Amino acid sequence: MADEKQPHLLNKEQLELPLPSSTPAPSPSLKRRLATPLLISLALHGQGQIQGYLRSVSSQVGSFGCRHNKSKGNKGLNQKQAEDLFLTIPDKESARSASHSFTKFTHIAGTPTDRLSALRVKSQWEELLGLQFSGEEGEVFEAGSEGSRKALEGEKRRKGHGKHGKGMGGWGKAKRAVRRALGREKRSGKERKEEEEDKPRVWVDTYYPLLNYPISHSLTLTPPNAFQPSFIAKLAEDNGTARGQLVYAGRATKAEIDELVAKGVDFKDKIVLAQYSGSFRGLKVQSAAAAGAAGILIYSDPAEDGEVTLEKGLEAYPRGPARQPSSVQRGSVQYLSLYPGDPLTPFKPAYKNATRLPRDSEELNIPTIPSIPISYEDAIPLLKSLNGKGIKREDKEGFREGGLRYRGVEYWTGPGEDVVELTNVVEDNVTAIWNTYALIPGHLSDEIVVIGNHNDAWTFGAGDPNSGTAAVHEIVKGFGELRKKGWKPLRTILVASWDAEEYGLIGSTEFGEDFSEFLKEKVVAYLNVDVAVSGTSYGINASPSLAHLFLNVSDAIIDPDQTNRSLLERLEEDSKVKEPHQAAQGTSVAVGALGSGSDFTVFLQYLGIASSNVGYSRKRTDPVYHYHSSYDSAYWQDHFGDPTFARHEAIAKVLGLASLRLADSPVLPINVTAYSIELASYAAKLPAYVDALALTEEEKKKVDLDLKKLDDVISRIQDAAAAVDIEINHVLSQLDALTSKPHRRSKKHLSHLLHHLQSINRRLQSFEGTFIDESGLPGRTWYRSLVVAPGRDAGYGATSFPAVTESLTLDKDVEAARREVKRLVKALERTVEVLKR
């Protein structure tokens, strides 16, 4: 028998993925490399004569890309000019002013001040984009209404125009633009009128999810046989009352609780006390409820705070950088691992008249026990009441159980003798929320770049989310200034300000469920910014296909904390991301994987759209960020977070420049080859999960997950991705030849090349969508990506090949894993087919 051929899987070391310089030096090949962007952008933007423009390249090395429509008195901009001009617009003082405008008052989702905040975004964007002020009620629509649909999708196409065909929104427009640029076709009067009317639009959509608000809450600790409590919490800050003995459960991850149960700790009818960190807070509540607990209290321990603590002699906020002892971290405890969005309308938008699940439905992702967040100041008496009871939890190498030992806390599990009573009465109602949008029409309406940030906050929100809101304000301001110079993007740009993110990613999820088919067909990438600045550590999390884009962009932006280097050089020095993947060869930079926890979730996990999230986070030596507390204020940001607002400006430049390159590059900067390498690294993890199962040697021999088929299909994806790269180079060279001798090419040849370019971009755009399986993941069918998902027991963290991985690591079910491997292979077969179209 012939030897069975083994698939050849590329790895990071074998495949060179050079990081292009942001400012290439002049070279003989430069003209050739830039000729296609010149032709396509020039043609699509209908500007002048190609030959005259090409002559300008010699004196403008690197000034390639998009020639944009002329406005009166303006000469228009090419792509590099547009990028250079944009980078002069975001300004730290302007960002500070924008931030202050949003953080003067609390704006919890669904409240009157939240509505005012959404309208403020609308009016600011109208002003920045040069539009007339629409007033308080103007351009505010009910989700699902004709006005909402028209605002996003525009006028319906004329009969006979396919979704990618000859309509003005598709690449048929591009072909006519090329012919016009070559002098072979003139604009019609109707086209000129359409272009004049093709202005940005800003509007608000109203959804109606289930939200809750606190009515009353209390927490007491009462000794046995006593008539009065010995301790009453301040609660400077889920529904119901619970009484029971106290049990301390560390971070209350499922693994920790399972371990404590195995050691004899009884959780039934107890009140659990747990620290933040380790897992998403909703999973802590879920794990406690599953163990039989009656309620749970969650606090922020100074162990989270690194070197910046009272124990180390630093003063507490507002006098110093250490955590204020009364700080309380609020937050949703929805079971996001099941599904995000409105709890009552999973899979469909929360319209005013939507059919909703009954409140007692077992399908709901709502906790079944009450929970209260408390400060560490209030946690100390509770923890001390457990001293000497149960199991003492000790520090380990590289792990500190807690940071309150100096206050007499010994971190015993209990249960204690005293009775804890917690009361948390909330009112829940179907409540209006408001998403705000700005759409900047491009020459191609069938390809859309989406930028998003949420606007609601638990309190004032200077870090979360309004540092991101301020950055997006500067981006929109930059786009407005570019438009004054005659710029119009090649692709359409949609900017979104989501509402009710804090309640469970509701605004973005309802939008994604509302317009799912439209978004899957048209959106090329989603770029998210949530907390733009909460510290000094710059980081990127993204789909592997967008990693190179963000590294290139980072190389073009100066590090505001050390101006003799770029942000990329900073990343090379201090990149320390959990669960990283290598993003580019020749650099030590790692780009983090995306799981969940912010508004990219619906785009990545439900729709299959390449996504990213960028921002500055806290290092162990930075001032403590008072996440989700009343101290996340303008004062904290001005004095401790980003006193100069230079990091706000930097994030605006990073996100804005990435948006411009996605919007204006003729070939989408989506690197499917890089992702194909990551697929191989994901597959390489699976054998270790099998080895970790408690199987006998004989049982292990019988385990056959058919991983060879998985390796084989990934190898074919790598081959197909490499073939797409070759195709791109071929089309670029053909278009390069066209620009050098335009009159020697036929109309048919032009049409063929543009159809080929459209095909390439469609394949790049659709790549991640092939990972989506409509039947979803086992036990949580809303999550549909078979390649990456938030961990079932982790919440925010990403798990690769989740259905296979969790069948092995969580369920210990080899048969289920075998079925999931087959389903994964089938999905990846679709990936091969899409790349080969």
C-alpha positions in Angstrom: 0.0 0.0 0.0 1.3 3.4 -0.9 2.1 5.8 1.9 -0.9 8.0 2.8 -0.2 11.5 1.7 -0.1 13.9 4.7 -1.5 17.4 4.3 1.1 20.1 4.3 0.1 22.7 6.8 1.8 26.1 6.8 2.8 27.6 10.1 3.9 31.1 11.1 7.6 30.2 10.8 7.2 28.8 7.3 5.2 31.6 5.8 6.7 35.1 5.6 4.1 37.8 6.0 6.2 41.0 5.8 4.9 44.1 7.5 4.9 46.8 4.8 6.5 50.1 5.6 4.1 52.9 6.2 6.3 55.3 4.1 7.8 53.2 1.3 11.0 54.6 -0.2 11.0 55.4 -3.9 11.8 52.4 -6.1 11.5 51.3 -9.7 8.6 49.0 -8.8 6.7 51.6 -6.8 4.8 52.9 -9.8 3.7 49.4 -10.7 2.6 48.6 -7.2 0.5 51.8 -7.0 -0.9 51.8 -10.5 -4.0 49.8 -9.7 -5.1 52.0 -6.8 -4.6 54.9 -9.1 -6.7 53.5 -11.8 -9.5 52.0 -9.7 -9.8 54.9 -7.3 -9.5 57.5 -10.1 -12.0 55.7 -12.2 -14.5 55.0 -9.4 -14.2 58.6 -8.3 -14.5 59.9 -11.9 -11.7 62.4 -11.8 -9.9 63.9 -14.8 -7.5 62.0 -17.2 -5.6 59.0 -16.0 -2.4 59.9 -17.8 -2.2 63.4 -16.3 -2.7 61.9 -12.8 -0.1 59.3 -13.4 2.5 61.9 -14.3 2.0 63.3 -10.8 3.2 60.1 -9.2 6.8 60.8 -10.0 6.8 63.9 -7.8 4.5 62.4 -5.2 6.0 59.0 -4.4 3.6 57.2 -2.1 0.7 59.6 -2.8 -1.5 56.9 -4.3 -5.1 55.9 -4.0 -8.3 57.6 -4.3 -9.0 60.7 -6.3 -12.3 61.9 -4.9 -15.2 63.9 -6.4 -14.6 67.6 -6.7 -16.7 70.0 -4.6 -17.0 73.6 -5.7 -13.6 75.3 -5.4 -11.9 72.0 -4.3 -9.5 69.9 -6.3 -10.2 66.7 -4.5 -7.8 64.3 -2.7 -6.0 61.1 -3.5 -5.9 58.4 -0.9 -2.6 59.4 0.7 -3.6 63.1 0.8 -6.9 62.1 2.4 -5.1 60.0 5.0 -2.5 62.7 5.7 -5.2 65.4 6.1 -7.3 63.1 8.3 -4.4 62.6 10.7 -4.2 66.4 11.3 -7.8 66.6 12.4 -8.2 64.5 15.7 -7.2 66.8 18.5 -6.8 66.1 22.2 -8.5 69.3 23.4 -11.4 68.7 21.1 -11.6 65.1 22.4 -11.6 66.5 26.0 -14.4 68.9 25.2 -16.5 66.1 23.6 -15.8 63.8 26.6 -16.9 66.4 29.1 -20.1 67.0 27.1 -21.1 63.4 27.7 -19.9 62.9 31.3 -21.6 65.9 33.0 -24.4 63.6 34.0 -25.2 59.9 34.3 -26.8 58.3 31.3 -28.0 54.8 32.1 -29.7 53.1 29.2 -33.4 53.8 28.8 -33.4 56.9 31.0 -34.3 60.5 29.9 -30.6 61.5 30.2 -29.7 58.5 28.0 -32.1 59.8 25.3 -30.6 63.3 25.6 -27.2 61.7 25.1 -28.3 59.9 22.0 -29.8 63.2 20.6 -26.6 65.0 21.5 -24.6 62.5 19.4 -27.0 63.0 16.6 -26.7 66.8 16.7 -22.9 66.7 17.0 -22.6 64.3 14.0 -25.0 66.5 11.9 -22.8 69.5 12.6 -19.5 67.7 12.0 -20.8 66.4 8.6 -22.2 69.7 7.5 -25.8 68.7 7.7 -28.8 70.8 8.8 -29.9 70.4 12.5 -32.9 68.0 12.4 -34.2 69.0 15.9 -35.2 66.8 18.8 -37.8 64.8 17.0 -36.4 64.9 13.5 -34.9 61.7 12.0 -35.9 59.6 15.1 -37.5 56.4 13.9 -39.2 53.4 15.3 -37.0 50.3 14.6 -38.6 48.3 11.8 -40.4 51.3 10.3 -40.0 52.4 6.7 -38.1 55.5 7.8 -35.5 53.3 9.6 -35.1 51.0 6.6 -34.8 53.8 4.2 -32.2 55.6 6.4 -29.9 52.6 6.4 -30.6 50.9 3.0 -31.4 54.0 0.9 -34.0 54.0 -1.9 -35.0 50.6 -3.3 -33.2 49.5 -6.5 -34.9 49.8 -9.8 -36.4 46.5 -11.1 -33.8 44.3 -12.8 -30.8 45.6 -10.9 -29.1 42.7 -9.1 -27.6 43.1 -5.7 -24.1 43.2 -7.2 -24.9 43.9 -10.8 -25.6 47.0 -12.8 -27.3 49.2 -10.3 -25.7 52.4 -9.2 -24.9 51.0 -5.8 -22.8 48.1 -7.2 -19.7 47.6 -9.4 -21.7 48.4 -12.5 -21.2 52.0 -11.3 -17.5 51.3 -11.1 -17.3 50.1 -14.7 -19.1 53.2 -16.0 -16.7 55.3 -13.9 -13.7 53.6 -15.5 -15.1 54.2 -19.0 -15.8 57.8 -18.1 -12.2 58.2 -16.8 -10.9 56.9 -20.1 -13.1 59.3 -22.0 -15.4 56.6 -23.3 -18.6 57.6 -21.6 -20.1 60.8 -20.2 -22.2 61.2 -17.0 -25.9 61.5 -17.6 -27.8 64.3 -16.1 -29.6 61.9 -13.8 -26.3 60.6 -12.5 -25.1 64.1 -11.7 -28.4 64.7 -9.9 -28.0 61.5 -7.9 -24.5 62.5 -6.9 -25.6 65.9 -5.7 -28.3 64.3 -3.6 -25.9 61.6 -2.2 -25.3 63.3 1.1 -24.5 61.8 4.5 -27.5 61.1 6.7 -27.8 60.9 10.5 -30.7 59.3 12.4 -31.8 57.5 15.5 -33.6 54.1 15.7 -35.7 53.1 18.8 -35.8 49.6 20.1 -37.7 48.2 23.1 -35.8 45.6 25.2 -36.3 44.5 28.8 -34.3 46.7 31.2 -34.4 46.8 35.0 -33.7 49.6 37.5 -33.1 49.3 41.3 -35.9 50.2 43.6 -34.3 49.2 47.0 -31.4 47.1 48.3 -29.9 46.2 51.6 -27.2 43.9 53.1 -26.9 42.9 56.7 -24.9 40.5 58.8 -26.6 39.2 62.0 -25.0 36.9 64.6 -26.8 33.8 65.7 -29.7 34.5 68.2 -29.2 38.3 67.8 -32.1 40.6 67.3 -30.1 43.4 65.5 -27.5 43.0 62.7 -23.9 43.5 63.6 -23.2 45.0 60.2 -25.3 47.0 57.7 -23.6 47.6 54.4 -23.5 51.1 53.0 -24.3 49.8 49.5 -23.2 53.0 47.7 -24.8 51.2 45.0 -31.3 40.4 40.6 -34.3 40.9 42.1 -35.4 39.5 45.4 -34.4 38.8 49.0 -32.2 36.0 50.2 -31.0 34.9 53.7 -28.3 32.3 54.6 -24.9 31.7 55.9 -22.0 33.2 54.1 -19.5 31.2 51.9 -16.5 32.8 50.2 -15.7 31.3 46.8 -12.7 33.2 45.5 -13.4 34.3 41.9 -16.4 32.0 41.8 -15.5 30.5 38.4 -17.2 27.2 37.7 -13.9 25.4 38.2 -13.4 27.0 41.6 -16.9 26.2 42.8 -16.6 22.6 41.5 -13.3 22.3 43.4 -14.8 23.6 46.6 -17.8 21.3 46.4 -15.3 18.4 45.9 -13.6 19.5 49.1 -16.9 19.5 51.0 -17.9 23.1 50.9 -21.7 23.2 50.9 -23.3 26.0 48.8 -26.9 25.0 49.1 -29.1 27.9 50.4 -25.9 30.0 51.2 -25.0 33.5 50.3 -21.8 33.4 48.2 -19.2 36.2 48.4 -16.9 36.4 45.4 -14.3 38.6 43.8 -14.5 40.2 40.4 -12.0 38.9 37.8 -11.5 35.4 36.6 -14.7 35.2 34.7 -17.6 37.4 33.5 -19.8 38.4 36.5 -22.9 36.8 34.9 -21.1 33.4 34.9 -20.3 33.9 38.6 -24.0 34.2 39.3 -24.8 31.3 37.1 -22.2 29.0 38.7 -23.4 30.0 42.2 -27.0 29.3 41.3 -26.1 26.0 39.8 -24.4 25.0 43.1 -27.6 25.8 45.0 -26.8 29.2 46.4 -29.5 31.5 47.5 -27.8 34.7 46.4 -24.3 36.2 45.6 -22.3 39.3 46.5 -19.4 40.4 44.2 -16.7 42.9 45.2 -13.5 44.3 43.7 -10.5 43.1 45.8 -7.3 45.2 45.9 -5.5 42.1 44.6 -6.6 43.3 41.1 -4.8 46.6 41.6 -1.2 45.5 41.2 1.3 48.0 42.6 -1.2 50.8 43.2 -2.8 50.1 46.6 -3.4 51.7 50.0 -1.3 48.9 51.5 1.7 50.2 49.5 1.2 53.7 51.0 -0.6 55.3 48.1 -3.6 57.5 48.7 -7.1 56.6 47.5 -9.0 58.4 44.8 -9.7 61.3 44.6 -6.5 62.3 46.4 -4.4 59.6 44.9 -4.3 56.9 42.3 -5.4 53.9 44.5 -8.8 52.4 44.5 -11.4 54.3 46.5 -12.5 51.7 49.2 -16.2 52.6 48.6 -16.0 52.0 44.8 -18.6 49.6 43.5 -18.5 47.9 40.1 -22.0 47.7 38.6 -22.7 45.5 35.6 -25.0 43.2 33.8 -25.3 39.6 35.2 -27.2 38.4 32.1 -26.0 35.0 31.0 -24.2 36.3 27.9 -22.7 32.9 27.2 -26.2 31.8 26.1 -27.1 34.9 24.1 -26.7 38.6 24.2 -29.2 41.3 23.5 -32.8 41.7 24.7 -33.6 38.7 27.0 -37.2 38.5 25.7 -36.5 38.5 21.9 -33.5 36.3 21.1 -32.8 36.0 17.3 -35.2 38.8 16.4 -35.3 42.6 16.9 -37.0 44.1 19.9 -39.6 46.2 18.1 -42.3 47.9 20.1 -44.9 45.3 19.1 -42.5 42.3 19.0 -43.7 38.9 20.3 -41.8 38.3 23.5 -40.8 35.2 25.6 -42.8 34.9 28.8 -41.0 36.1 31.9 -41.0 32.5 33.3 -39.6 30.9 30.2 -36.7 28.5 30.8 -35.1 29.9 27.6 -34.3 33.3 29.2 -30.7 34.3 30.0 -31.8 36.0 33.2 -30.4 35.0 36.6 -32.6 33.0 39.0 -31.0 34.3 42.2 -30.5 37.8 43.5 -27.0 39.5 43.3 -25.5 42.7 44.6 -22.2 44.3 43.7 -20.5 45.7 46.8 -17.3 47.6 47.6 -14.3 46.0 49.3 -15.0 48.4 52.2 -18.3 46.5 52.7 -16.7 43.1 52.0 -14.2 43.4 54.8 -16.6 42.7 57.7 -18.1 39.8 55.8 -14.7 38.2 55.0 -13.5 38.7 58.6 -16.6 36.9 59.9 -15.3 33.8 58.2 -11.9 33.8 59.7 -11.1 30.3 61.1 -14.1 28.7 59.4 -13.9 26.1 56.6 -10.8 26.0 54.3 -8.2 28.7 54.3 -7.3 29.9 50.8 -3.6 30.6 50.5 -1.5 32.5 48.0 0.3 30.5 45.4 3.3 31.1 43.3 2.2 33.7 40.7 -1.2 34.0 42.3 -2.4 36.2 45.1 -5.7 35.2 46.7 -6.5 38.7 47.9 -5.1 42.0 48.9 -6.9 42.6 52.3 -4.8 40.5 54.6 -3.3 43.7 56.0 -6.9 44.6 57.1 -7.3 41.3 59.1 -8.9 39.3 56.3 -7.6 35.6 56.1 -9.8 34.4 53.2 -11.5 31.4 54.7 -14.3 29.7 52.8 -16.7 29.3 55.7 -19.6 28.8 55.9 -19.9 31.4 58.7 -22.2 31.3 61.7 -23.8 34.7 61.1 -26.8 35.1 58.9 -26.5 37.3 55.8 -29.6 38.9 54.4 -29.5 40.6 51.0 -32.4 42.4 49.4 -32.3 43.7 45.9 -35.7 44.8 44.6 -35.7 46.0 41.0 -38.3 47.1 38.5 -38.1 45.6 35.1 -40.0 46.9 32.1 -39.9 46.9 28.3 -38.1 50.3 27.8 -37.1 52.4 24.8 -33.5 52.7 23.9 -31.9 54.7 21.1 -29.2 53.8 18.6 -27.7 56.7 16.7 -26.2 56.3 13.2 -24.3 58.4 10.6 -24.0 57.0 7.1 -21.5 58.5 4.6 -22.4 57.2 1.2 -19.5 55.9 -0.9 -19.2 55.2 -4.6 -20.0 51.6 -3.7 -23.2 51.2 -1.6 -22.8 47.4 -1.7 -19.7 47.5 0.5 -19.9 49.0 3.9 -17.4 49.7 6.7 -18.9 50.0 10.1 -17.4 51.8 13.1 -19.1 51.5 16.5 -19.0 52.6 20.1 -21.7 52.5 22.7 -23.0 55.6 24.5 -24.9 54.4 27.6 -23.0 54.2 30.9 -23.6 52.8 34.3 -22.8 56.2 35.8 -20.8 59.1 34.2 -18.7 56.8 31.9 -15.6 58.9 31.3 -13.7 55.7 30.5 -16.4 53.3 29.7 -17.7 54.2 27.1 -17.2 57.9 26.6 -13.4 57.8 26.0 -14.5 55.8 23.0 -17.3 58.2 22.2 -14.8 61.1 22.3 -12.5 59.2 19.9 -15.4 58.5 17.5 -16.4 62.2 17.7 -12.9 63.1 16.4 -13.2 60.5 13.6 -16.5 61.9 12.4 -15.0 65.4 12.6 -12.1 64.2 10.4 -14.5 62.7 7.9 -16.4 66.0 7.8 -13.3 67.9 7.1 -12.3 65.5 4.3 -15.8 66.0 2.7 -15.2 69.7 2.6 -12.1 69.0 0.4 -14.2 66.9 -2.0 -13.6 63.5 -0.5 -16.1 60.7 -1.0 -15.1 57.2 0.1 -14.9 54.4 -2.3 -17.0 52.2 0.1 -19.9 53.4 2.2 -19.1 54.1 5.9 -21.6 53.6 8.7 -20.8 55.0 12.2 -22.9 53.7 15.1 -23.5 54.8 18.6 -25.1 51.8 20.4 -27.4 52.0 23.4 -27.8 49.5 26.3 -24.5 47.8 25.7 -24.1 47.7 29.5 -27.2 45.7 29.9 -26.0 42.9 27.6 -24.8 44.3 24.2 -28.5 45.1 23.5 -28.4 48.0 21.0 -25.9 46.4 18.6 -27.4 42.9 18.9 -30.9 44.2 18.1 -29.4 46.0 15.1 -27.6 42.9 13.9 -30.8 40.7 14.3 -32.9 43.4 12.6 -30.7 43.8 9.5 -28.9 40.5 9.5 -29.3 39.7 5.7 -28.4 43.2 4.7 -25.3 43.3 6.9 -24.1 39.8 5.9 -24.3 40.8 2.3 -22.7 44.2 2.5 -20.5 44.8 5.5 -16.8 44.2 4.9 -15.6 44.8 8.5 -16.7 46.0 11.8 -14.3 48.2 13.9 -15.2 48.6 17.6 -14.0 51.0 20.3 -15.4 50.6 23.8 -13.1 51.9 26.4 -10.6 53.9 24.4 -8.5 54.9 27.4 -8.4 53.5 30.9 -4.6 53.3 31.3 -1.4 53.4 29.3 -1.2 49.9 27.7 -2.0 50.1 24.0 -3.6 46.9 22.6 -5.3 45.4 19.6 -7.8 42.6 19.5 -9.0 41.5 16.0 -9.9 38.8 13.6 -6.6 37.4 12.3 -7.5 38.7 8.8 -7.4 42.3 10.1 -4.2 42.0 12.2 -1.9 43.3 9.5 -4.2 46.3 8.8 -4.0 47.4 12.4 -0.3 46.8 12.7 0.4 48.8 9.6 -1.9 51.6 10.9 -0.1 51.5 14.3 3.2 52.0 12.5 1.8 55.2 11.1 0.8 56.7 14.4 3.2 58.3 16.9 3.2 56.9 20.4 1.8 59.8 22.5 3.7 58.6 25.6 7.1 58.4 23.8 7.1 60.5 20.6 10.3 59.1 19.2 8.6 55.8 18.3 5.4 54.6 16.6 2.6 52.7 18.3 3.8 49.6 16.5 7.3 49.9 18.0 5.6 50.3 21.4 3.7 47.1 20.8 6.9 45.3 19.8 8.3 46.3 23.2 5.5 45.5 25.6 2.9 43.4 23.8 1.6 41.1 26.5 -1.9 39.8 25.3 -3.6 36.7 26.8 -4.2 34.0 24.2 -2.3 35.9 21.5 -1.8 34.9 17.9 1.2 36.0 16.0 0.1 38.7 13.6 3.1 39.4 11.4 6.4 37.8 10.7 9.5 39.7 11.7 7.9 41.2 14.7 7.2 40.1 18.3 3.8 41.8 18.2 0.8 39.7 19.2 -2.8 40.6 18.4 -5.4 39.3 20.8 -8.3 37.1 19.8 -11.9 38.4 20.1 -14.4 36.5 22.3 -17.2 38.7 23.6 -17.9 41.5 26.0 -18.5 44.4 23.6 -20.5 45.3 20.6 -18.4 43.4 18.0 -20.1 40.2 19.3 -23.1 40.2 17.0 -20.9 41.0 14.0 -18.3 38.4 14.7 -20.3 35.6 16.3 -23.7 35.9 14.7 -23.1 37.4 11.3 -19.5 36.2 10.5 -18.0 39.6 9.8 -14.3 40.4 10.4 -14.1 42.6 13.5 -11.7 44.4 15.8 -11.5 46.3 19.1 -8.7 48.7 20.1 -7.9 50.8 23.1 -5.6 51.6 26.0 -6.0 49.5 29.1 -4.6 49.6 32.6 -1.1 48.2 33.6 -0.3 47.1 37.1 1.5 50.4 37.8 -1.2 52.7 36.4 -3.7 54.5 38.5 -6.6 52.2 39.3 -9.5 52.5 36.9 -12.8 52.6 38.7 -14.6 50.5 36.2 -18.4 50.9 36.2 -18.4 52.9 39.4 -19.5 56.5 40.2 -15.8 57.4 40.2 -15.4 56.7 36.4 -15.8 60.5 36.0 -14.4 63.4 34.1 -12.3 64.3 37.2 -10.7 60.8 37.1 -9.9 61.0 33.4 -8.6 64.5 33.7 -6.3 63.8 36.6 -5.4 60.1 36.4 -6.6 58.4 33.2 -5.4 60.6 30.4 -4.6 64.1 31.7 -3.4 65.4 28.3 -6.1 63.4 26.3 -3.3 62.5 23.9 -4.2 58.8 24.0 -7.8 59.7 23.1 -6.4 61.5 20.1 -4.2 58.5 19.2 -7.1 56.0 19.3 -9.1 58.3 17.0 -6.2 58.3 14.5 -5.8 54.5 14.7 -9.4 53.7 14.2 -10.0 56.5 11.7 -7.0 55.5 9.5 -8.0 51.8 9.6 -11.5 52.9 8.5 -10.1 54.9 5.6 -7.9 52.1 4.4 -10.8 49.7 4.5 -13.1 52.2 2.8 -10.7 53.5 0.1 -8.3 50.6 -0.8 -9.4 49.1 -4.2 -8.5 45.6 -2.8 -9.8 45.1 0.7 -7.0 44.9 3.3 -8.4 41.6 4.6 -5.6 39.0 4.9 -7.1 35.5 4.5 -3.7 33.9 4.3 -2.9 35.1 7.9 -6.2 33.6 9.0 -5.5 30.3 7.3 -2.3 30.0 9.3 -4.3 30.6 12.5 -6.7 27.8 11.6 -3.7 25.4 11.6 -2.6 26.7 15.1 -6.2 26.2 16.4 -6.2 22.6 15.0 -2.8 21.9 16.6 -4.4 22.4 20.1 -6.9 19.6 19.8 -4.7 16.5 20.4 -3.7 17.9 23.8 -7.3 18.2 24.8 -7.8 14.5 23.9 -4.7 13.6 25.9 -6.0 15.4 28.9 -9.1 13.2 29.1 -9.2 10.6 31.9 -9.0 7.7 29.5 -7.2 4.4 29.8 -4.6 3.7 27.2 -6.9 1.2 25.5 -9.7 3.9 25.3 -7.3 6.5 23.9 -6.4 4.1 21.1 -10.1 3.9 20.1 -10.5 7.7 20.1 -10.4 8.8 16.5 -11.7 12.4 15.9 -10.7 12.2 12.3 -8.4 15.2 12.7 -6.6 14.3 9.5 -9.6 15.5 7.5 -9.5 18.8 9.5 -5.8 19.2 8.8 -6.5 18.4 5.1 -9.2 21.0 4.7 -7.1 23.6 6.4 -4.2 22.8 4.1 -6.6 23.4 1.1 -7.7 26.7 2.6 -4.1 27.8 2.8 -3.6 26.8 -0.8 -6.7 28.6 -1.9 -5.7 31.7 0.1 -2.3 31.7 -1.6 -4.1 31.4 -5.0 -6.2 34.5 -4.1 -3.0 36.4 -3.4 -1.7 35.4 -6.9 -5.0 36.5 -8.4 -4.7 39.9 -6.8 -1.2 40.4 -8.1 -2.4 39.3 -11.6 -5.3 41.8 -11.6 -3.1 44.6 -10.3 -0.6 44.0 -13.1 -3.4 43.9 -15.7 -4.8 47.2 -14.5 -1.3 48.6 -14.3 -0.9 47.8 -18.0 -4.2 49.5 -18.7 -3.1 52.7 -17.0 0.1 52.8 -19.1 -1.7 52.3 -22.4 -5.4 52.9 -21.8 -6.6 53.3 -25.4 -5.2 49.8 -26.3 -7.7 48.1 -24.0 -11.2 47.2 -25.0 -14.4 48.0 -23.1 -14.9 44.2 -22.7 -11.4 43.9 -21.2 -12.1 46.7 -18.7 -15.4 45.1 -17.7 -13.7 41.7 -17.2 -11.0 43.2 -15.0 -13.4 45.1 -12.8 -15.6 42.0 -12.5 -12.5 40.1 -11.4 -11.7 42.7 -8.8 -15.2 42.6 -7.5 -15.0 38.8 -7.3 -11.8 39.0 -5.3 -13.3 41.6 -2.8 -16.4 39.5 -2.5 -14.4 36.4 -1.5 -12.3 38.4 1.0 -15.4 39.9 2.5 -17.2 36.5 2.7 -14.3 34.5 4.1 -15.3 34.7 7.8 -19.0 34.3 7.0 -18.2 30.7 5.9 -17.5 29.9 9.6 -21.2 30.5 10.5 -23.5 27.5 11.0 -27.1 28.5 11.4 -27.8 25.7 13.9 -25.3 27.3 16.3 -23.2 25.9 19.1 -24.5 23.1 21.3 -26.6 24.5 24.1 -26.3 28.1 22.9 -27.5 28.3 19.4 -27.3 32.1 19.1 -23.5 31.8 18.8 -23.0 30.6 15.3 -19.3 30.7 14.5 -17.6 27.3 14.6 -14.2 28.8 14.5 -14.2 31.3 17.5 -16.6 32.1 20.3 -16.6 33.3 23.9 -15.8 30.4 26.2 -19.0 28.8 27.6 -17.5 29.1 31.2 -15.3 32.1 30.5 -17.6 34.8 29.2 -15.3 37.3 27.5 -12.3 35.1 26.6 -12.1 33.5 23.1 -12.2 29.8 22.5 -11.1 28.4 19.1 -13.1 25.7 17.4 -15.5 26.1 20.4 -17.9 23.2 19.7 -15.0 20.7 19.4 -12.9 22.2 22.2 -15.7 22.4 24.7 -17.0 18.9 23.9 -13.5 17.7 25.0 -12.5 20.1 27.8 -15.9 20.7 29.5 -18.2 17.9 28.6 -15.5 15.1 28.3 -17.6 13.7 25.4 -15.6 12.1 22.7 -18.6 11.2 20.6 -19.9 14.8 20.6 -16.4 16.0 19.7 -16.3 13.6 16.7 -19.6 15.0 15.5 -18.4 18.5 15.9 -15.2 17.8 14.0 -17.4 16.6 11.0 -19.5 19.8 11.2 -16.4 22.0 11.4 -14.8 20.3 8.4 -18.1 20.8 6.4 -18.0 24.5 7.3 -14.3 24.8 6.3 -15.2 23.1 3.0 -17.4 26.1 2.3 -14.4 28.3 3.0 -12.4 26.5 0.3 -15.4 26.9 -2.1 -15.7 30.6 -1.5 -12.0 31.3 -2.0 -12.1 29.4 -5.3 -15.1 31.1 -6.8 
